[in-house]
Amino acid sequence: MRPLSADGRGLGLRAELVERLCAEPRRAGLDFLELAPENWMGIGGRKRAQLDAIADKYPLVAHGLSLSIADTEPLDVAFVQNVRRFLDDYGIAIYSDHLSLSRDAGGQLYDLFPAPRRAANLDYLAARIARVQDITGRRLVLENISYYHRYPDQMPEGEFLAEIVRRSGCGILLDINNVYVNARNHDEDAMAFVRSLPSDAIVYYHIAGHLELDDGLILDTHGTPVIDEVVRLGRAIRACHGPRPLLLERDNHVPPLDALVAELARVHHDMIGIANARAA
Amino acid sequence: MTAEIAGLCAVARHDAGSLYGQLLRENVVDVLRGSFPRFCERLGPERVTASADRFVAGHQATRPEFHHIATEFVLFAQARMALEPALLSLLEYEWVLLAVEIDPARIAAPGTADDASAVVALNPTAQFVTLPFDPIADEGADDAPAPARPYAVYRTADHSVVTQALTRDACVLLDRLRAGPRDVFAFVHEAQDDFPEIEVGDWITRGLGDGLLCVSQPENGAFA
């Protein structure tokens, strides 16, 4: 397992990038890659060969989509066991997913839904997280999601997440764009959320672009460049919690690898620049 | 917690106009278009959208992986869509292409059966389908009706996915190999008596050449 430096820069491993990453040597300015284990585990053929080639060049981080840690169905133990086998095969130390659910009694729902943030749900979630951590042999890292539905009378998101960390020992993947999106969509204080998180639980950062609809609603689409306001929020988060590996997500309208690496460098530089200036 | 979650999910499943309902359906449509391009082209955008809507609302998907949306959709279509037979065959054929492409089996490098101790086996990724259209001619672009015919779909050692039309004799010979690897010379000797009109040794050589068959030596343990 290859550790990531606190100032490491990473990209999501998208199908559009695979050929290029396989064909060229490891490139400067790209320190790690993040992949969705569900898209790669249990497969063979060209994709497997390509992943093997890429794993020889770059440390990998696993960011799942399907754990559904917050649903009320029995934990899919076989799925988690498969994830563990995949993580072990590729020497992946960090396994993250979302603090969300993607399943109901009617089966899988292929998207990320928010869970009600209530004190009464904390022990249930902590027990589920502990089970996953036991099976994977790793600390589970959970991402704050963009949510477009608010249940009534919830705990503040940061307080809820911090309490889950305290009870389960899980880590946090702090998605900067999601903080921005939620603050804008729900008229919340982004930094109040950020400040309520325990710094030592934050494992790495996500940053991404989003789409603003005509009615003002913002969707976390990962389909556009990161806007300056989100980078500024990233600077503030970095100043608050310190440096962490930074992962640029781009899942739609994926530009060529050169452009993505350039955007990653720009965002990373802008986040570090001001944070360092403040520290000085 | 359970009731609140169920309420939110029910809205997403049954109200296509809700935000989560839209997002869900867009995810499904994206996967369908990527996984089944010819099927979606034949079905048309309106029916694709309507199918995704019915899939989200009514299908009890069990596979958590997003890329298995394709598998879940085929199961849904087989049970619930009442598709025209040719269209369902096209959907199933495109699913087989996907399944073969990512089949975890390892494919041995091409070999020959010259060695007296050679063992011949079916390509472990091979799947067999009967199609009422010709998927090879003109990429099956119009998928014009044709007499139903058997095909093998398999992946070669260089990761190409091949669709190969099969004769009736080939189907029988391949069926014998489905039970497991066979010593080449014993297989030829046995089969030649049943198929005097073809040269079974040549058939094996062609199969090895195009990758439908694989060869290995018994002492390497590959077929132990």
Interface residues (C-beta under 8 A of the other chain):
Chain A: A36 E38 N39 G42 I43 G44 G45 R46 K47 R48 A49 L65 S66 L67 S68 A70 D71 T72 D76 F79 L101 S102 R103 D104 A105 G106 G107 Q108 L109 Y110 D111 F113 P114 A115 P116 R118 A120 N121 Y124 Y148 H149 Y151 L217
Chain B: M1 T2 E4 I5 A6 L8 C9 A10 A12 R13 L19 Y20 L23 L24 N27 V28 V31 V56 H59 Q60 A61 T62 R63 P64 E65 F66 H67 I69 E72 E101 I102 D103 P104 A105 R106 T125 R155 H159
